[in-house]
Amino acid sequence: MICCGKANYSELHFRPPLLSVLFAGTFLIRDHIFAASIVTAALNALGPVLLFLSGRRIVGALPSALASLLLAFGPFFVGVFPAGFDSDDTGNSLLTDSPALTLVLLGLWLMLRALETPRLSRFILAGFAVSLAILMRFGSIPSVGLLCLLPLAAKERWRAMVDTAAGFMLGLGPYLLWSRMTYGGYFETLREGWKNVEGPEPPFTFYLANSPTIFTWIGVLGLLLAAGAGLVVLFKSLRGEWIRAADFTFSPTPEVLQGFLWLWLLVDFVFFSQMAHKEPRYVMPLAPPLLLLSGSGLALFCRLPGRFLRPVGVLLLTVAMVVTLLPAASRFDGPFVVPGHPDEMEASIFLESGFPSSTPVYINFNYPAFAYFTNHKIRVLPIGGQEVYRAIDQIPEGGVLIGYRKNESGDPKIEVLNRDASLEVVKEYNTLVIYRRL
């Protein structure tokens, strides 16, 4: 839509625009889907770097290095999932989750630099960066809201807050104005974005139960160690005992920053857990605080007392990290470039050659792919249940219906569609079937 004038489908009324803008600029340079993949991968790869640069200002270099390794090579974050674990791709997908995480980390890094050397331009730049995280993914709002509290730790806190707000509005203001002019409300797209979250409704404990898979078991262990060590320090301070430097698990940075990580983790965890619809990738904004705190706990193995215990701790930690991160190596089992075409692309070529562009295409799964590969008007059907079958009955004569053999909701079922005498099977593929309304 932005770069090439296509108007057959749009999600801009409920999706943030930044990834689309990046792709549009990329396509103006090189109009190829590989170009979009490369840009996204490069943006995602900056995340672990920014996590290290930010974390060493809060928890020190070693914990930050451990946290960055868990983010860079953690199986979930590179898209390697255990059998039976249902999740969209993460590490190299064209979704907004990983790019938004990178922008959140960019905002954190810039905020910390501004706190170290308070300057007008630095807080403005930090505010602008966190606004980009929202424009990449609306689900970044809780993390951005917490990051915007960091200027309160500055010496001139109110000036820092004003500067941050100015940078924030510099980035978000034009988008809110566009939303007002296009859809009638400054926050209309934000409201629509939250309303369009639909699907299964797992229990509140969904993310807690899946945290060892998402953040790895060693990441969870490190978090528990950090929590335990923090409680010990707190208990000693309440008893008035002298706290040795060796007892303190974090680097000697302001305590407010260390407490901020726990606040960030708890607020985001509760926010995403109370949402009705949950997917594993939705909780990725928890990665910065959780992994940095986890790195603090894991670093204790490298600080064990004694000439014997310390090498043993380092060895155990090294072996545990290698075993935990080794599944990510399966990413290299296949070819670097996959020359085959997905069924969506083959089906789109068939539709383009066999149907006029005025023919509407009705579908309730993977519809953006058909919008990208064809010029047909895309009509989105309900996600499942009886609603989708009632909508299918309303498809006009000559309209095209695409049904998947397997999708998120299980509807519409191919066997049900095949029994419908008013639907003609036009073309079958491994994963989908094309029908035409008679």
Contacts in CASP RR format, 6 or more apart in sequence:
PFRMAT RR
TARGET T0000
AUTHOR 0000-0000-0000
METHOD contacts of the structure
MODEL  1
MICCGKANYSELHFRPPLLSVLFAGTFLIRDHIFAASIVTAALNALGPVL
LFLSGRRIVGALPSALASLLLAFGPFFVGVFPAGFDSDDTGNSLLTDSPA
LTLVLLGLWLMLRALETPRLSRFILAGFAVSLAILMRFGSIPSVGLLCLL
PLAAKERWRAMVDTAAGFMLGLGPYLLWSRMTYGGYFETLREGWKNVEGP
EPPFTFYLANSPTIFTWIGVLGLLLAAGAGLVVLFKSLRGEWIRAADFTF
SPTPEVLQGFLWLWLLVDFVFFSQMAHKEPRYVMPLAPPLLLLSGSGLAL
FCRLPGRFLRPVGVLLLTVAMVVTLLPAASRFDGPFVVPGHPDEMEASIF
LESGFPSSTPVYINFNYPAFAYFTNHKIRVLPIGGQEVYRAIDQIPEGGV
LIGYRKNESGDPKIEVLNRDASLEVVKEYNTLVIYRRL
1 7 0 8 1.000
1 10 0 8 1.000
1 12 0 8 1.000
1 20 0 8 1.000
2 20 0 8 1.000
2 21 0 8 1.000
2 23 0 8 1.000
2 24 0 8 1.000
2 25 0 8 1.000
3 23 0 8 1.000
3 24 0 8 1.000
3 25 0 8 1.000
3 27 0 8 1.000
3 28 0 8 1.000
3 31 0 8 1.000
4 27 0 8 1.000
4 31 0 8 1.000
6 371 0 8 1.000
6 375 0 8 1.000
8 371 0 8 1.000
8 374 0 8 1.000
8 375 0 8 1.000
8 376 0 8 1.000
8 377 0 8 1.000
8 378 0 8 1.000
9 367 0 8 1.000
9 368 0 8 1.000
9 371 0 8 1.000
9 377 0 8 1.000
9 378 0 8 1.000
11 368 0 8 1.000
12 20 0 8 1.000
12 189 0 8 1.000
13 183 0 8 1.000
13 188 0 8 1.000
13 189 0 8 1.000
13 192 0 8 1.000
14 189 0 8 1.000
14 192 0 8 1.000
14 193 0 8 1.000
14 195 0 8 1.000
14 196 0 8 1.000
15 189 0 8 1.000
15 193 0 8 1.000
16 96 0 8 1.000
16 134 0 8 1.000
16 135 0 8 1.000
16 136 0 8 1.000
16 137 0 8 1.000
16 138 0 8 1.000
16 189 0 8 1.000
17 135 0 8 1.000
17 175 0 8 1.000
18 96 0 8 1.000
18 99 0 8 1.000
18 132 0 8 1.000
18 135 0 8 1.000
18 136 0 8 1.000
19 40 0 8 1.000
19 94 0 8 1.000
19 96 0 8 1.000
19 99 0 8 1.000
19 136 0 8 1.000
22 39 0 8 1.000
22 43 0 8 1.000
22 99 0 8 1.000
23 36 0 8 1.000
23 39 0 8 1.000
23 94 0 8 1.000
26 35 0 8 1.000
26 36 0 8 1.000
26 39 0 8 1.000
27 35 0 8 1.000
27 36 0 8 1.000
29 35 0 8 1.000
34 337 0 8 1.000
36 94 0 8 1.000
37 92 0 8 1.000
37 94 0 8 1.000
40 92 0 8 1.000
40 93 0 8 1.000
40 94 0 8 1.000
40 98 0 8 1.000
40 99 0 8 1.000
41 91 0 8 1.000
41 92 0 8 1.000
43 98 0 8 1.000
43 99 0 8 1.000
43 102 0 8 1.000
44 91 0 8 1.000
44 92 0 8 1.000
44 98 0 8 1.000
44 99 0 8 1.000
44 101 0 8 1.000
44 102 0 8 1.000
45 72 0 8 1.000
46 102 0 8 1.000
46 105 0 8 1.000
46 106 0 8 1.000
47 71 0 8 1.000
47 72 0 8 1.000
47 101 0 8 1.000
47 102 0 8 1.000
47 105 0 8 1.000
48 68 0 8 1.000
48 69 0 8 1.000
48 71 0 8 1.000
48 72 0 8 1.000
49 68 0 8 1.000
50 102 0 8 1.000
50 105 0 8 1.000
50 106 0 8 1.000
50 108 0 8 1.000
50 109 0 8 1.000
51 64 0 8 1.000
51 67 0 8 1.000
51 68 0 8 1.000
51 71 0 8 1.000
51 105 0 8 1.000
51 287 0 8 1.000
51 288 0 8 1.000
51 291 0 8 1.000
51 292 0 8 1.000
52 64 0 8 1.000
52 65 0 8 1.000
52 67 0 8 1.000
52 68 0 8 1.000
53 64 0 8 1.000
53 109 0 8 1.000
54 64 0 8 1.000
54 105 0 8 1.000
54 108 0 8 1.000
54 109 0 8 1.000
54 112 0 8 1.000
54 288 0 8 1.000
54 292 0 8 1.000
55 63 0 8 1.000
55 64 0 8 1.000
55 67 0 8 1.000
55 292 0 8 1.000
56 64 0 8 1.000
56 251 0 8 1.000
57 112 0 8 1.000
57 116 0 8 1.000
57 253 0 8 1.000
57 257 0 8 1.000
58 64 0 8 1.000
58 112 0 8 1.000
58 250 0 8 1.000
58 251 0 8 1.000
58 253 0 8 1.000
58 257 0 8 1.000
58 258 0 8 1.000
58 261 0 8 1.000
58 292 0 8 1.000
59 67 0 8 1.000
59 250 0 8 1.000
59 251 0 8 1.000
59 253 0 8 1.000
59 258 0 8 1.000
59 261 0 8 1.000
59 292 0 8 1.000
59 293 0 8 1.000
59 295 0 8 1.000
59 296 0 8 1.000
60 250 0 8 1.000
60 251 0 8 1.000
60 253 0 8 1.000
61 251 0 8 1.000
62 295 0 8 1.000
62 299 0 8 1.000
62 302 0 8 1.000
63 250 0 8 1.000
63 251 0 8 1.000
63 292 0 8 1.000
63 295 0 8 1.000
63 296 0 8 1.000
63 297 0 8 1.000
63 298 0 8 1.000
63 299 0 8 1.000
64 292 0 8 1.000
64 295 0 8 1.000
66 294 0 8 1.000
66 295 0 8 1.000
66 298 0 8 1.000
66 299 0 8 1.000
66 321 0 8 1.000
67 291 0 8 1.000
67 292 0 8 1.000
67 294 0 8 1.000
67 295 0 8 1.000
68 291 0 8 1.000
69 321 0 8 1.000
69 325 0 8 1.000
70 215 0 8 1.000
70 216 0 8 1.000
70 218 0 8 1.000
70 219 0 8 1.000
70 291 0 8 1.000
70 294 0 8 1.000
70 295 0 8 1.000
70 324 0 8 1.000
70 325 0 8 1.000
71 77 0 8 1.000
71 287 0 8 1.000
71 291 0 8 1.000
73 325 0 8 1.000
73 328 0 8 1.000
74 80 0 8 1.000
74 216 0 8 1.000
74 324 0 8 1.000
74 325 0 8 1.000
74 328 0 8 1.000
75 81 0 8 1.000
75 82 0 8 1.000
75 216 0 8 1.000
75 325 0 8 1.000
75 327 0 8 1.000
75 328 0 8 1.000
76 87 0 8 1.000
76 90 0 8 1.000
76 213 0 8 1.000
76 214 0 8 1.000
76 215 0 8 1.000
76 216 0 8 1.000
76 280 0 8 1.000
77 90 0 8 1.000
77 91 0 8 1.000
77 98 0 8 1.000
77 284 0 8 1.000
77 287 0 8 1.000
78 90 0 8 1.000
78 91 0 8 1.000
78 92 0 8 1.000
78 328 0 8 1.000
78 331 0 8 1.000
79 87 0 8 1.000
79 89 0 8 1.000
79 90 0 8 1.000
79 91 0 8 1.000
79 92 0 8 1.000
79 331 0 8 1.000
80 327 0 8 1.000
80 328 0 8 1.000
80 330 0 8 1.000
80 331 0 8 1.000
81 87 0 8 1.000
81 213 0 8 1.000
82 213 0 8 1.000
85 210 0 8 1.000
85 213 0 8 1.000
85 280 0 8 1.000
86 280 0 8 1.000
87 279 0 8 1.000
87 280 0 8 1.000
87 281 0 8 1.000
88 95 0 8 1.000
88 279 0 8 1.000
88 280 0 8 1.000
88 281 0 8 1.000
89 95 0 8 1.000
90 97 0 8 1.000
90 98 0 8 1.000
90 281 0 8 1.000
90 284 0 8 1.000
91 98 0 8 1.000
95 281 0 8 1.000
96 136 0 8 1.000
96 137 0 8 1.000
97 137 0 8 1.000
97 281 0 8 1.000
97 282 0 8 1.000
97 284 0 8 1.000
98 284 0 8 1.000
99 136 0 8 1.000
99 137 0 8 1.000
100 133 0 8 1.000
100 136 0 8 1.000
100 137 0 8 1.000
100 139 0 8 1.000
100 140 0 8 1.000
100 284 0 8 1.000
100 285 0 8 1.000
101 284 0 8 1.000
101 285 0 8 1.000
101 287 0 8 1.000
101 288 0 8 1.000
103 129 0 8 1.000
103 130 0 8 1.000
103 132 0 8 1.000
103 133 0 8 1.000
103 136 0 8 1.000
103 140 0 8 1.000
104 130 0 8 1.000
104 133 0 8 1.000
104 140 0 8 1.000
104 143 0 8 1.000
104 144 0 8 1.000
104 147 0 8 1.000
104 285 0 8 1.000
104 288 0 8 1.000
105 288 0 8 1.000
106 129 0 8 1.000
106 132 0 8 1.000
106 133 0 8 1.000
107 126 0 8 1.000
107 127 0 8 1.000
107 129 0 8 1.000
107 130 0 8 1.000
107 133 0 8 1.000
107 147 0 8 1.000
108 147 0 8 1.000
108 288 0 8 1.000
110 122 0 8 1.000
110 125 0 8 1.000
110 126 0 8 1.000
110 127 0 8 1.000
110 129 0 8 1.000
111 123 0 8 1.000
111 126 0 8 1.000
111 127 0 8 1.000
111 130 0 8 1.000
111 147 0 8 1.000
111 150 0 8 1.000
111 151 0 8 1.000
111 164 0 8 1.000
112 150 0 8 1.000
112 257 0 8 1.000
113 122 0 8 1.000
113 126 0 8 1.000
114 122 0 8 1.000
114 123 0 8 1.000
114 125 0 8 1.000
114 126 0 8 1.000
114 151 0 8 1.000
114 154 0 8 1.000
114 160 0 8 1.000
115 150 0 8 1.000
115 151 0 8 1.000
115 153 0 8 1.000
115 154 0 8 1.000
118 154 0 8 1.000
118 155 0 8 1.000
118 156 0 8 1.000
118 160 0 8 1.000
120 163 0 8 1.000
123 151 0 8 1.000
123 154 0 8 1.000
123 160 0 8 1.000
123 163 0 8 1.000
123 164 0 8 1.000
123 167 0 8 1.000
124 163 0 8 1.000
124 164 0 8 1.000
124 166 0 8 1.000
124 167 0 8 1.000
124 170 0 8 1.000
125 167 0 8 1.000
126 164 0 8 1.000
126 167 0 8 1.000
127 148 0 8 1.000
127 164 0 8 1.000
127 165 0 8 1.000
127 166 0 8 1.000
127 167 0 8 1.000
127 168 0 8 1.000
127 170 0 8 1.000
128 167 0 8 1.000
128 168 0 8 1.000
128 170 0 8 1.000
128 171 0 8 1.000
130 144 0 8 1.000
130 145 0 8 1.000
130 147 0 8 1.000
130 148 0 8 1.000
130 168 0 8 1.000
131 144 0 8 1.000
131 167 0 8 1.000
131 168 0 8 1.000
131 169 0 8 1.000
131 170 0 8 1.000
131 171 0 8 1.000
131 172 0 8 1.000
131 173 0 8 1.000
132 171 0 8 1.000
133 140 0 8 1.000
133 143 0 8 1.000
133 144 0 8 1.000
134 140 0 8 1.000
134 141 0 8 1.000
134 144 0 8 1.000
134 172 0 8 1.000
135 171 0 8 1.000
135 172 0 8 1.000
135 175 0 8 1.000
138 190 0 8 1.000
138 193 0 8 1.000
138 194 0 8 1.000
139 282 0 8 1.000
139 285 0 8 1.000
140 285 0 8 1.000
142 267 0 8 1.000
142 268 0 8 1.000
142 271 0 8 1.000
142 272 0 8 1.000
142 285 0 8 1.000
143 264 0 8 1.000
143 268 0 8 1.000
143 285 0 8 1.000
143 288 0 8 1.000
146 260 0 8 1.000
146 263 0 8 1.000
146 264 0 8 1.000
146 267 0 8 1.000
146 268 0 8 1.000
148 161 0 8 1.000
148 164 0 8 1.000
148 165 0 8 1.000
148 168 0 8 1.000
149 260 0 8 1.000
150 260 0 8 1.000
151 157 0 8 1.000
151 160 0 8 1.000
151 161 0 8 1.000
151 163 0 8 1.000
151 164 0 8 1.000
152 160 0 8 1.000
152 161 0 8 1.000
153 254 0 8 1.000
153 256 0 8 1.000
153 257 0 8 1.000
154 160 0 8 1.000
176 186 0 8 1.000
176 187 0 8 1.000
177 186 0 8 1.000
179 185 0 8 1.000
179 186 0 8 1.000
179 187 0 8 1.000
179 188 0 8 1.000
179 189 0 8 1.000
179 190 0 8 1.000
180 186 0 8 1.000
180 188 0 8 1.000
183 189 0 8 1.000
183 192 0 8 1.000
197 275 0 8 1.000
197 276 0 8 1.000
197 277 0 8 1.000
198 277 0 8 1.000
198 383 0 8 1.000
199 277 0 8 1.000
199 383 0 8 1.000
199 408 0 8 1.000
199 409 0 8 1.000
200 277 0 8 1.000
200 278 0 8 1.000
200 408 0 8 1.000
201 276 0 8 1.000
201 277 0 8 1.000
201 278 0 8 1.000
202 278 0 8 1.000
204 273 0 8 1.000
204 274 0 8 1.000
205 273 0 8 1.000
206 273 0 8 1.000
206 278 0 8 1.000
207 214 0 8 1.000
207 269 0 8 1.000
207 272 0 8 1.000
207 273 0 8 1.000
207 278 0 8 1.000
207 283 0 8 1.000
207 286 0 8 1.000
208 269 0 8 1.000
208 273 0 8 1.000
210 280 0 8 1.000
211 220 0 8 1.000
212 220 0 8 1.000
213 280 0 8 1.000
214 280 0 8 1.000
214 283 0 8 1.000
215 223 0 8 1.000
215 286 0 8 1.000
215 287 0 8 1.000
215 290 0 8 1.000
215 291 0 8 1.000
215 294 0 8 1.000
216 324 0 8 1.000
216 325 0 8 1.000
217 324 0 8 1.000
218 294 0 8 1.000
218 298 0 8 1.000
218 320 0 8 1.000
218 321 0 8 1.000
218 324 0 8 1.000
219 290 0 8 1.000
219 291 0 8 1.000
219 294 0 8 1.000
219 295 0 8 1.000
219 298 0 8 1.000
220 294 0 8 1.000
221 294 0 8 1.000
221 298 0 8 1.000
222 293 0 8 1.000
222 294 0 8 1.000
222 295 0 8 1.000
222 296 0 8 1.000
222 297 0 8 1.000
222 298 0 8 1.000
223 290 0 8 1.000
223 293 0 8 1.000
223 294 0 8 1.000
223 297 0 8 1.000
225 249 0 8 1.000
225 297 0 8 1.000
225 298 0 8 1.000
225 300 0 8 1.000
226 249 0 8 1.000
226 293 0 8 1.000
226 294 0 8 1.000
226 295 0 8 1.000
226 296 0 8 1.000
226 297 0 8 1.000
227 293 0 8 1.000
229 247 0 8 1.000
229 249 0 8 1.000
229 296 0 8 1.000
229 297 0 8 1.000
229 300 0 8 1.000
230 249 0 8 1.000
232 247 0 8 1.000
233 243 0 8 1.000
233 247 0 8 1.000
233 248 0 8 1.000
233 249 0 8 1.000
236 243 0 8 1.000
236 247 0 8 1.000
237 243 0 8 1.000
245 252 0 8 1.000
246 303 0 8 1.000
246 305 0 8 1.000
249 296 0 8 1.000
249 297 0 8 1.000
249 299 0 8 1.000
249 300 0 8 1.000
250 258 0 8 1.000
250 296 0 8 1.000
261 288 0 8 1.000
261 289 0 8 1.000
261 292 0 8 1.000
261 293 0 8 1.000
262 289 0 8 1.000
262 293 0 8 1.000
264 288 0 8 1.000
264 289 0 8 1.000
265 286 0 8 1.000
265 289 0 8 1.000
265 290 0 8 1.000
265 293 0 8 1.000
268 283 0 8 1.000
268 285 0 8 1.000
268 286 0 8 1.000
268 289 0 8 1.000
269 283 0 8 1.000
269 286 0 8 1.000
272 278 0 8 1.000
272 282 0 8 1.000
272 283 0 8 1.000
272 285 0 8 1.000
272 286 0 8 1.000
275 282 0 8 1.000
298 317 0 8 1.000
301 313 0 8 1.000
301 314 0 8 1.000
301 316 0 8 1.000
301 317 0 8 1.000
302 310 0 8 1.000
302 313 0 8 1.000
302 314 0 8 1.000
302 317 0 8 1.000
303 310 0 8 1.000
304 310 0 8 1.000
304 312 0 8 1.000
304 313 0 8 1.000
342 369 0 8 1.000
343 429 0 8 1.000
343 430 0 8 1.000
343 431 0 8 1.000
343 432 0 8 1.000
344 366 0 8 1.000
344 369 0 8 1.000
344 370 0 8 1.000
344 373 0 8 1.000
344 432 0 8 1.000
345 369 0 8 1.000
345 373 0 8 1.000
346 429 0 8 1.000
347 370 0 8 1.000
347 402 0 8 1.000
347 427 0 8 1.000
347 429 0 8 1.000
347 432 0 8 1.000
347 434 0 8 1.000
348 369 0 8 1.000
348 370 0 8 1.000
348 373 0 8 1.000
348 374 0 8 1.000
349 373 0 8 1.000
350 427 0 8 1.000
350 434 0 8 1.000
351 359 0 8 1.000
351 361 0 8 1.000
351 370 0 8 1.000
351 374 0 8 1.000
351 376 0 8 1.000
351 400 0 8 1.000
351 434 0 8 1.000
352 373 0 8 1.000
352 374 0 8 1.000
352 375 0 8 1.000
352 376 0 8 1.000
355 376 0 8 1.000
355 400 0 8 1.000
357 374 0 8 1.000
357 375 0 8 1.000
357 376 0 8 1.000
358 377 0 8 1.000
359 376 0 8 1.000
359 377 0 8 1.000
359 398 0 8 1.000
359 399 0 8 1.000
359 400 0 8 1.000
360 376 0 8 1.000
360 377 0 8 1.000
360 378 0 8 1.000
360 379 0 8 1.000
360 396 0 8 1.000
360 399 0 8 1.000
360 400 0 8 1.000
361 370 0 8 1.000
361 374 0 8 1.000
361 376 0 8 1.000
361 377 0 8 1.000
361 378 0 8 1.000
361 379 0 8 1.000
361 399 0 8 1.000
361 400 0 8 1.000
361 401 0 8 1.000
361 402 0 8 1.000
362 379 0 8 1.000
362 381 0 8 1.000
362 391 0 8 1.000
362 392 0 8 1.000
362 395 0 8 1.000
362 399 0 8 1.000
362 400 0 8 1.000
362 401 0 8 1.000
362 402 0 8 1.000
363 370 0 8 1.000
363 378 0 8 1.000
363 379 0 8 1.000
363 380 0 8 1.000
363 381 0 8 1.000
363 401 0 8 1.000
363 402 0 8 1.000
363 403 0 8 1.000
364 380 0 8 1.000
364 381 0 8 1.000
364 382 0 8 1.000
364 383 0 8 1.000
364 384 0 8 1.000
364 388 0 8 1.000
364 403 0 8 1.000
364 407 0 8 1.000
364 409 0 8 1.000
364 411 0 8 1.000
364 412 0 8 1.000
365 403 0 8 1.000
365 404 0 8 1.000
365 407 0 8 1.000
365 408 0 8 1.000
366 404 0 8 1.000
366 407 0 8 1.000
367 378 0 8 1.000
367 380 0 8 1.000
370 376 0 8 1.000
370 378 0 8 1.000
370 402 0 8 1.000
371 378 0 8 1.000
376 400 0 8 1.000
381 388 0 8 1.000
381 391 0 8 1.000
381 392 0 8 1.000
381 412 0 8 1.000
382 388 0 8 1.000
382 391 0 8 1.000
383 408 0 8 1.000
383 409 0 8 1.000
383 411 0 8 1.000
384 409 0 8 1.000
384 410 0 8 1.000
384 411 0 8 1.000
384 412 0 8 1.000
385 409 0 8 1.000
385 411 0 8 1.000
388 409 0 8 1.000
388 411 0 8 1.000
388 412 0 8 1.000
389 411 0 8 1.000
389 412 0 8 1.000
389 416 0 8 1.000
392 401 0 8 1.000
392 412 0 8 1.000
392 417 0 8 1.000
392 420 0 8 1.000
395 401 0 8 1.000
395 437 0 8 1.000
396 437 0 8 1.000
397 437 0 8 1.000
397 438 0 8 1.000
398 436 0 8 1.000
398 437 0 8 1.000
398 438 0 8 1.000
399 436 0 8 1.000
399 437 0 8 1.000
400 426 0 8 1.000
400 434 0 8 1.000
400 435 0 8 1.000
400 436 0 8 1.000
400 437 0 8 1.000
401 417 0 8 1.000
401 423 0 8 1.000
401 434 0 8 1.000
401 435 0 8 1.000
401 436 0 8 1.000
401 437 0 8 1.000
402 432 0 8 1.000
402 433 0 8 1.000
402 434 0 8 1.000
402 435 0 8 1.000
403 412 0 8 1.000
403 414 0 8 1.000
403 417 0 8 1.000
403 432 0 8 1.000
403 433 0 8 1.000
403 434 0 8 1.000
403 435 0 8 1.000
404 414 0 8 1.000
404 431 0 8 1.000
404 432 0 8 1.000
405 414 0 8 1.000
405 430 0 8 1.000
405 431 0 8 1.000
405 432 0 8 1.000
405 433 0 8 1.000
406 431 0 8 1.000
414 433 0 8 1.000
417 423 0 8 1.000
417 433 0 8 1.000
417 435 0 8 1.000
418 425 0 8 1.000
421 438 0 8 1.000
422 437 0 8 1.000
422 438 0 8 1.000
423 435 0 8 1.000
423 436 0 8 1.000
423 437 0 8 1.000
423 438 0 8 1.000
424 435 0 8 1.000
424 436 0 8 1.000
424 437 0 8 1.000
424 438 0 8 1.000
425 433 0 8 1.000
425 434 0 8 1.000
425 435 0 8 1.000
426 434 0 8 1.000
426 435 0 8 1.000
426 436 0 8 1.000
427 433 0 8 1.000
427 434 0 8 1.000
428 434 0 8 1.000
END
